[in-house]
């Protein structure tokens, strides 16, 4: 198969993404049944982390172990990347030794440059602009709970961040309507929003955004690297907490999701994330299964 990277959801066709989600559900059932399936035996995934992680590291490492392969954790302080080696040089070297590279970093341009010089698949495990692997898990979770997401209404409440950008791409690829509720000054990237204009719109009032929605999603108000803005952001986002009262405006069988970690009492009320409409724990687990499907797609 020709070399493929997964830097955003737009790197696959809508049909490929649909098939990948279906495969993730199959792989989950196989794992639950105790079936041994090792398509990546003796294959290696390099995991480059410039941003800390729990779910991303554990899910990718576990995925490779269950597939019969091996994952190698690399941090800047342990590699030449942290000492100023050119990204293109690191890409050339690493891709001669491993079978795929997963990168979690800040600048999306750094990821794109690495992929340009890599001879093996490169996976975006989060940048400041996109978080596509999380969307695979989110869509899988919705489909498992409520069926096809096509034609549904999703409400994004909070910052126009990397998760919001990936939800805009997901709305395009999976054909659902996306209402983005964010305060002025915290909009998603204008070009990304414009690219999804047939599916996504800004709705300032969270109440209007969630009305009759089938899925409500939020994220922390202050992402990694924005810690100095915490006070300013907490002030700006007052009124954007997902509360039980807000969830009452949704459709009767609406779900709530959050990519985690969550700050109860800030972007989400504890009664929501721990409540009956919350699917966050299935969503978190599905990072494993969705990424197994992705690794199989890119590496087999």
MIROVO-267065 format. One record per residue: x, y, z of N, C-alpha, C in turn; residue number from 1. Coordinates in pm, whole numbers, plus 50000, padded with zeros to 5 digits. Layout:
X_Y_Z_X_Y_Z_X_Y_Z_NUM
...
This chain:
50083_49881_50000_50000_50000_50000_50088_50125_50000_1
50045_50228_49928_50119_50353_49924_50125_50416_50063_2
50232_50490_50087_50250_50553_50218_50136_50648_50248_3
50076_50632_50365_49969_50721_50411_50004_50776_50548_4
49971_50902_50570_49982_50963_50702_49843_50995_50754_5
49833_51017_50884_49706_51059_50945_49735_51182_51031_6
49731_51298_50964_49759_51423_51033_49631_51497_51069_7
49527_51480_50986_49394_51532_51015_49292_51433_50961_8
49167_51452_50997_49061_51365_50946_49046_51377_50795_9
49095_51486_50737_49082_51506_50594_49183_51424_50514_10
49272_51351_50582_49368_51265_50513_49305_51133_50468_11
49180_51109_50510_49106_50992_50464_48978_51038_50396_12
48925_50952_50313_48794_50981_50254_48686_50951_50357_13
48567_51000_50333_48455_50972_50422_48429_50822_50430_14
48439_50755_50317_48416_50609_50316_48523_50537_50397_15
48649_50580_50384_48756_50517_50462_48735_50537_50611_16
48693_50655_50650_48668_50682_50792_48553_50597_50844_17
48448_50585_50763_48336_50501_50803_48377_50357_50822_18
48459_50307_50731_48507_50169_50741_48599_50152_50861_19
48678_50254_50891_48769_50247_51005_48690_50239_51136_20
48584_50318_51148_48501_50313_51269_48436_50176_51283_21
48386_50124_51173_48326_49990_51175_48428_49886_51219_22
48550_49900_51170_48656_49806_51207_48692_49820_51355_23
48693_49942_51407_48722_49964_51548_48620_49890_51636_24
48495_49894_51597_48391_49824_51673_48413_49673_51667_25
48456_49624_51551_48485_49481_51537_48605_49442_51623_26
48710_49522_51621_48829_49491_51700_48799_49495_51849_27
48710_49584_51889_48669_49591_52029_48599_49462_52070_28
48511_49414_51985_48439_49289_52014_48536_49171_52021_29
48633_49169_51930_48733_49062_51930_48814_49063_52059_30
48853_49181_52103_48933_49192_52225_48851_49150_52346_31
48724_49192_52349_48636_49155_52460_48615_49004_52466_32
48616_48941_52349_48595_48796_52342_48723_48718_52371_33
48834_48789_52393_48960_48721_52423_49031_48667_52301_34
48991_48711_52183_49052_48660_52060_49191_48722_52042_35
49289_48639_52014_49425_48685_51988_49438_48722_51841_36
49475_48845_51815_49490_48893_51678_49614_48981_51674_37
49718_48935_51604_49847_49002_51608_49899_49037_51468_38
49833_49129_51400_49876_49164_51264_50005_49245_51260_39
50048_49299_51375_50169_49381_51377_50282_49315_51455_40
50284_49183_51453_50390_49110_51522_50525_49151_51466_41
50617_49181_51558_50753_49224_51524_50757_49360_51454_42
50651_49438_51465_50649_49574_51412_50662_49673_51528_43
50714_49791_51498_50745_49888_51603_50685_50025_51573_44
50626_50084_51676_50574_50220_51669_50658_50310_51758_45
50715_50416_51702_50785_50516_51783_50683_50620_51827_46
50680_50653_51957_50585_50750_52012_50664_50870_52062_47
50654_50981_51991_50728_51102_52025_50634_51196_52102_48
50667_51223_52226_50582_51306_52312_50655_51434_52350_49
50605_51547_52302_50649_51677_52351_50544_51737_52445_50
50424_51680_52443_50318_51716_52538_50287_51593_52622_51
50259_51614_52748_50231_51501_52838_50097_51437_52802_52
50079_51315_52851_49959_51241_52814_49937_51123_52908_53
49812_51086_52925_49777_50959_52989_49711_50868_52887_54
49596_50911_52836_49517_50827_52746_49590_50796_52615_55
49658_50897_52560_49725_50874_52432_49838_50773_52445_56
49921_50788_52546_50032_50695_52562_49983_50554_52592_57
49892_50541_52688_49847_50407_52729_49772_50339_52615_58
49689_50413_52543_49609_50351_52437_49696_50305_52321_59
49794_50386_52279_49880_50343_52168_49973_50230_52211_60
50027_50238_52330_50115_50130_52377_50038_49999_52389_61
49920_50005_52449_49838_49885_52464_49798_49831_52328_62
49764_49920_52235_49726_49876_52100_49837_49795_52036_63
49960_49844_52046_50072_49773_51984_50097_49639_52053_64
50085_49635_52185_50104_49510_52258_49998_49408_52216_65
49872_49451_52212_49764_49359_52175_49777_49313_52030_66
49838_49394_51946_49858_49358_51806_49988_49279_51785_67
50059_49249_51894_50179_49168_51884_50305_49246_51856_68
50295_49379_51855_50411_49462_51826_50467_49529_51950_69
50542_49635_51928_50609_49704_52037_50602_49854_52013_70
50584_49932_52121_50586_50078_52113_50706_50129_52192_71
50772_50232_52139_50887_50294_52204_50852_50437_52240_72
50859_50470_52369_50828_50604_52416_50951_50692_52405_73
50937_50808_52341_51047_50902_52321_51003_51041_52367_74
51081_51101_52454_51054_51238_52498_51171_51327_52456_75
51149_51459_52443_51256_51547_52399_51381_51541_52488_76
51362_51523_52618_51479_51521_52707_51562_51394_52691_77
51507_51293_52624_51578_51166_52606_51632_51148_52465_78
51604_51243_52375_51642_51226_52235_51712_51351_52183_79
51768_51339_52064_51836_51452_52001_51738_51560_51955_80
51609_51524_51944_51509_51626_51910_51510_51738_52013_81
51534_51702_52137_51536_51801_52244_51665_51879_52250_82
51761_51844_52166_51890_51914_52165_51912_51988_52033_83
51804_52004_51958_51812_52087_51839_51835_52015_51709_84
51828_51881_51706_51843_51811_51578_51731_51853_51485_85
51761_51873_51360_51660_51910_51262_51550_51805_51258_86
51426_51851_51248_51313_51759_51244_51325_51667_51124_87
51366_51722_51010_51377_51637_50891_51484_51528_50907_88
51590_51558_50982_51693_51456_51006_51640_51347_51099_89
51570_51388_51205_51510_51290_51295_51410_51202_51221_90
51335_51262_51132_51235_51187_51055_51302_51083_50966_91
51409_51124_50900_51480_51031_50812_51536_50912_50890_92
51593_50941_51007_51657_50835_51085_51552_50743_51149_93
51457_50802_51220_51357_50720_51290_51281_50630_51193_94
51244_50685_51078_51162_50607_50985_51240_50496_50916_95
51373_50493_50931_51451_50379_50882_51460_50267_50986_96
51416_50297_51109_51429_50200_51217_51296_50145_51267_97
51189_50221_51249_51059_50178_51301_50959_50170_51185_98
50839_50120_51216_50739_50098_51111_50633_50206_51106_99
50624_50289_51209_50533_50403_51210_50577_50495_51323_100
50535_50622_51314_50571_50721_51415_50444_50795_51458_101
50422_50800_51587_50312_50877_51645_50372_50997_51715_102
50319_51117_51689_50375_51240_51745_50268_51320_51817_103
50300_51364_51938_50213_51452_52017_50297_51575_52049_104
50261_51688_51986_50346_51805_51994_50264_51933_51995_105
50329_52045_51987_50262_52176_51988_50231_52223_51846_106
50333_52259_51771_50312_52318_51639_50272_52212_51536_107
50161_52236_51468_50117_52142_51366_50217_52138_51250_108
50281_52251_51224_50378_52258_51116_50496_52162_51141_109
50532_52143_51266_50640_52050_51301_50601_51907_51260_110
50477_51871_51285_50426_51739_51247_50427_51722_51095_111
50382_51825_51024_50379_51819_50878_50520_51805_50821_112
50615_51876_50880_50753_51866_50833_50810_51726_50857_113
50780_51670_50973_50827_51534_51003_50768_51436_50901_114
50639_51448_50874_50574_51357_50780_50634_51370_50640_115
50671_51491_50601_50727_51514_50468_50855_51434_50447_116
50933_51415_50553_51063_51347_50541_51060_51204_50596_117
50944_51158_50638_50933_51022_50692_50900_50923_50582_118
50961_50806_50590_50933_50700_50493_50833_50598_50547_119
50778_50625_50668_50675_50539_50727_50558_50626_50771_120
50442_50566_50796_50325_50645_50836_50350_50728_50961_121
50298_50850_50960_50305_50940_51075_50163_50969_51122_122
50141_50958_51253_50009_50977_51313_50011_51099_51403_123
49912_51183_51386_49895_51300_51473_49823_51257_51600_124
49895_51256_51711_49836_51222_51840_49800_51346_51920_125
49803_51462_51857_49759_51591_51907_49862_51696_51871_126
49813_51806_51814_49890_51928_51799_49803_52042_51849_127
49856_52162_51844_49777_52277_51886_49661_52305_51792_128
49661_52245_51674_49558_52274_51574_49456_52162_51561_129
49499_52036_51571_49408_51924_51550_49432_51811_51650_130
49326_51733_51671_49334_51612_51755_49247_51503_51690_131
49286_51455_51573_49198_51365_51497_49174_51229_51560_132
49271_51174_51633_49251_51042_51693_49136_51044_51794_133
49122_51154_51866_49012_51165_51961_48878_51161_51890_134
48870_51219_51772_48743_51219_51699_48704_51081_51651_135
48803_50998_51619_48771_50860_51583_48701_50792_51700_136
48753_50811_51820_48693_50751_51939_48556_50810_51967_137
48541_50941_51950_48413_51005_51977_48304_50955_51884_138
48336_50948_51755_48235_50902_51659_48203_50755_51683_139
48304_50675_51712_48278_50535_51745_48183_50524_51864_140
48206_50604_51966_48123_50600_52086_47980_50639_52056_141
47961_50743_51977_47824_50784_51942_47753_50673_51866_142
47822_50616_51769_47759_50510_51688_47721_50391_51774_143
47808_50353_51867_47777_50240_51956_47654_50268_52041_144
47637_50392_52085_47526_50426_52175_47398_50464_52100_145
47411_50534_51988_47294_50596_51925_47279_50568_51776_146
47372_50493_51716_47361_50467_51573_47429_50575_51490_147
47392_50581_51364_47458_50669_51267_47456_50814_51315_148
47570_50881_51302_47580_51022_51340_47543_51115_51225_149
47529_51060_51106_47493_51140_50990_47359_51210_51013_150
47357_51340_50986_47233_51417_50999_47200_51460_51141_151
47281_51421_51237_47255_51459_51377_47308_51601_51403_152
47274_51651_51522_47321_51783_51564_47415_51767_51683_153
47535_51823_51670_47636_51819_51776_47661_51962_51823_154
47670_51982_51953_47701_52112_52009_47838_52109_52075_155
47926_52197_52029_48057_52215_52092_48048_52337_52182_156
48077_52320_52311_48068_52429_52406_48208_52459_52461_157
48260_52579_52435_48390_52613_52490_48483_52676_52389_158
48612_52652_52406_48717_52715_52327_48718_52662_52184_159
48749_52751_52090_48765_52708_51950_48904_52650_51928_160
48933_52541_51995_49069_52486_52001_49088_52369_51903_161
49193_52290_51929_49224_52178_51840_49111_52076_51833_162
49045_52052_51945_48931_51960_51944_48816_52017_51862_163
48790_52145_51878_48686_52211_51800_48717_52202_51650_164
48843_52227_51614_48883_52216_51473_48859_52076_51419_165
48891_51976_51499_48870_51838_51452_48722_51805_51445_166
48641_51864_51533_48496_51845_51522_48441_51909_51394_167
48498_52021_51353_48457_52082_51227_48488_51989_51111_168
48609_51931_51111_48644_51834_51007_48555_51711_51013_169
48523_51666_51134_48436_51549_51149_48297_51577_51095_170
48246_51699_51118_48114_51735_51066_48113_51725_50914_171
48222_51765_50851_48233_51754_50705_48238_51608_50661_172
48319_51530_50728_48343_51392_50684_48228_51298_50719_173
48166_51319_50834_48058_51229_50879_47920_51290_50857_174
47916_51409_50801_47792_51474_50758_47693_51497_50872_175
47739_51568_50976_47647_51611_51081_47655_51763_51096_176
47560_51819_51167_47555_51963_51191_47628_51995_51321_177
47712_52098_51320_47789_52135_51437_47760_52279_51477_178
47713_52297_51600_47696_52430_51658_47813_52455_51753_179
47888_52561_51727_48003_52596_51811_47966_52715_51899_180
47958_52693_52029_47929_52801_52124_48058_52839_52195_181
48106_52960_52165_48229_53009_52228_48217_53160_52245_182
48282_53216_52346_48280_53362_52362_48362_53429_52252_183
48329_53554_52222_48405_53628_52122_48552_53636_52165_184
48638_53622_52067_48781_53621_52096_48838_53482_52111_185
48751_53380_52113_48796_53242_52130_48736_53153_52020_186
48715_53213_51904_48658_53140_51790_48757_53039_51735_187
48708_52938_51667_48798_52849_51593_48867_52926_51481_188
48974_52868_51428_49046_52928_51316_48949_52960_51202_189
48959_53082_51149_48863_53128_51048_48866_53042_50922_190
48985_53001_50879_48995_52920_50757_48934_52782_50779_191
48961_52723_50895_48905_52591_50924_48753_52599_50933_192
48703_52703_51000_48558_52721_51010_48496_52742_50873_193
48563_52822_50790_48511_52848_50655_48507_52721_50571_194
48607_52635_50588_48609_52510_50512_48492_52420_50548_195
48439_52437_50669_48325_52355_50712_48195_52431_50717_196
48187_52541_50642_48071_52631_50655_47938_52565_50621_197
47940_52459_50542_47815_52389_50510_47768_52301_50624_198
47853_52279_50724_47818_52190_50834_47834_52253_50972_199
47914_52360_50984_47945_52417_51115_47912_52566_51119_200
47866_52610_51235_47835_52752_51254_47862_52791_51398_201
47893_52919_51420_47910_52970_51555_47775_53016_51608_202
47743_52969_51729_47620_53007_51798_47664_53054_51937_203
47664_53183_51959_47725_53237_52081_47662_53184_52209_204
47531_53174_52212_47460_53135_52335_47461_52983_52348_205
47521_52930_52453_47522_52783_52471_47382_52722_52471_206
47285_52794_52522_47148_52742_52525_47095_52719_52384_207
47122_52813_52294_47080_52797_52155_47158_52685_52087_208
47284_52671_52123_47368_52570_52059_47323_52428_52093_209
47280_52406_52218_47248_52269_52261_47102_52233_52240_210
47019_52330_52201_46876_52300_52191_46851_52187_52091_211
46793_52078_52138_46761_51959_52058_46885_51889_52002_212
47002_51917_52057_47125_51852_52010_47126_51705_52051_213
47193_51624_51971_47206_51480_51998_47334_51448_52075_214
47429_51540_52071_47556_51522_52139_47609_51658_52184_215
47653_51665_52308_47715_51786_52361_47858_51751_52400_216
47953_51834_52354_48094_51807_52379_48160_51933_52433_217
48252_51915_52526_48331_52028_52574_48474_51982_52600_218
48557_52077_52642_48697_52052_52672_48740_52154_52775_219
48857_52136_52832_48907_52233_52930_48917_52371_52865_220
48903_52473_52946_48912_52609_52895_49056_52654_52873_221
49148_52592_52945_49290_52627_52933_49368_52502_52895_222
49415_52498_52772_49488_52382_52723_49635_52391_52761_223
49709_52281_52739_49852_52279_52765_49922_52389_52686_224
50009_52464_52754_50078_52574_52691_50008_52708_52710_225
49886_52706_52769_49810_52829_52790_49793_52861_52939_226
49874_52800_53020_49857_52813_53165_49860_52958_53214_227
49937_53043_53147_49946_53183_53187_49816_53259_53160_228
49728_53201_53080_49601_53266_53044_49484_53215_53129_229
49514_53134_53229_49407_53065_53301_49304_53160_53363_230
49349_53263_53431_49256_53355_53496_49171_53427_53393_231
49234_53475_53287_49162_53544_53180_49058_53452_53116_232
49098_53329_53091_49007_53236_53025_48891_53197_53117_233
48918_53173_53242_48810_53138_53335_48705_53249_53342_234
48751_53373_53330_48658_53485_53330_48578_53489_53200_235
48647_53473_53088_48582_53482_52957_48478_53373_52935_236
48503_53256_52995_48415_53141_52969_48305_53124_53073_237
48288_53220_53161_48175_53212_53254_48045_53207_53174_238
47958_53114_53209_47835_53094_53133_47845_52983_53030_239
47966_52926_53014_47986_52820_52915_48008_52683_52981_240
47982_52672_53111_47988_52541_53175_47869_52456_53128_241
47896_52328_53101_47788_52235_53067_47726_52187_53198_242
47603_52225_53221_47532_52197_53345_47413_52106_53320_243
47354_52049_53425_47233_51969_53405_47121_52050_53340_244
47114_52179_53374_47011_52265_53315_47032_52280_53165_245
47159_52291_53124_47189_52301_52980_47154_52169_52910_246
47186_52058_52972_47158_51928_52911_47009_51901_52899_247
46928_51966_52980_46783_51948_52970_46726_52005_52841_248
46801_52092_52776_46756_52153_52650_46786_52066_52529_249
46863_51961_52549_46903_51873_52439_46791_51776_52405_250
46814_51693_52305_46718_51586_52275_46713_51489_52393_251
46606_51414_52401_46585_51329_52520_46693_51222_52536_252
46752_51179_52426_46855_51075_52435_46994_51127_52401_253
47017_51256_52426_47148_51316_52396_47258_51256_52482_254
47379_51259_52430_47497_51214_52502_47586_51332_52535_255
47668_51314_52638_47771_51412_52672_47908_51346_52658_256
48003_51417_52597_48140_51366_52584_48241_51474_52621_257
48357_51428_52662_48469_51514_52700_48595_51432_52676_258
48697_51492_52612_48817_51415_52578_48904_51385_52699_259
48882_51457_52810_48956_51438_52935_49102_51483_52920_260
49166_51524_53027_49114_51530_53164_49014_51644_53179_261
48920_51628_53272_48815_51727_53294_48838_51804_53422_262
48793_51927_53424_48795_52010_53544_48651_52028_53590_263
48606_51939_53676_48470_51949_53728_48452_52084_53798_264
48342_52149_53770_48317_52279_53828_48366_52395_53744_265
48436_52365_53633_48475_52468_53537_48397_52447_53408_266
48450_52369_53315_48381_52353_53187_48262_52257_53195_267
48258_52174_53300_48147_52079_53313_48113_52059_53459_268
47985_52051_53487_47936_52022_53621_47957_51872_53648_269
47995_51840_53771_48017_51699_53807_47892_51616_53783_270
47775_51676_53800_47650_51602_53781_47629_51561_53636_271
47696_51629_53543_47684_51595_53401_47784_51486_53364_272
47911_51508_53396_48013_51411_53354_47996_51278_53425_273
47941_51280_53544_47916_51156_53619_47771_51110_53606_274
47695_51176_53521_47552_51150_53511_47513_51048_53406_275
47384_51023_53389_47335_50917_53301_47355_50944_53152_276
47371_51070_53112_47391_51101_52970_47539_51100_52930_277
47627_51083_53027_47770_51087_53000_47819_50957_52938_278
47897_50971_52831_47959_50854_52766_48111_50866_52770_279
48163_50948_52863_48307_50978_52860_48395_50858_52888_280
48348_50763_52965_48435_50649_52999_48442_50552_52881_281
48331_50532_52811_48335_50454_52687_48420_50528_52583_282
48403_50659_52578_48480_50743_52485_48630_50728_52510_283
48669_50730_52638_48811_50715_52671_48862_50577_52631_284
48787_50473_52662_48829_50338_52624_48842_50324_52473_285
48754_50390_52401_48752_50373_52255_48873_50436_52186_286
48952_50516_52259_49079_50559_52202_49162_50436_52164_287
49160_50334_52249_49234_50210_52223_49185_50143_52095_288
49056_50121_52086_49002_50043_51975_49009_50118_51842_289
48978_50248_51847_48984_50328_51724_49127_50336_51672_290
49223_50350_51763_49361_50361_51721_49416_50227_51674_291
49365_50117_51727_49402_49987_51672_49358_49977_51526_292
49237_50023_51499_49188_50021_51361_49273_50111_51272_293
49315_50225_51326_49400_50316_51250_49536_50255_51223_294
49597_50195_51324_49728_50131_51305_49719_50019_51202_295
49614_49941_51208_49595_49834_51111_49583_49891_50971_296
49505_49998_50957_49485_50062_50827_49615_50113_50767_297
49697_50174_50850_49819_50238_50801_49937_50142_50786_298
49938_50033_50863_50059_49952_50872_50048_49812_50812_299
49928_49763_50790_49913_49625_50741_49901_49624_50589_300
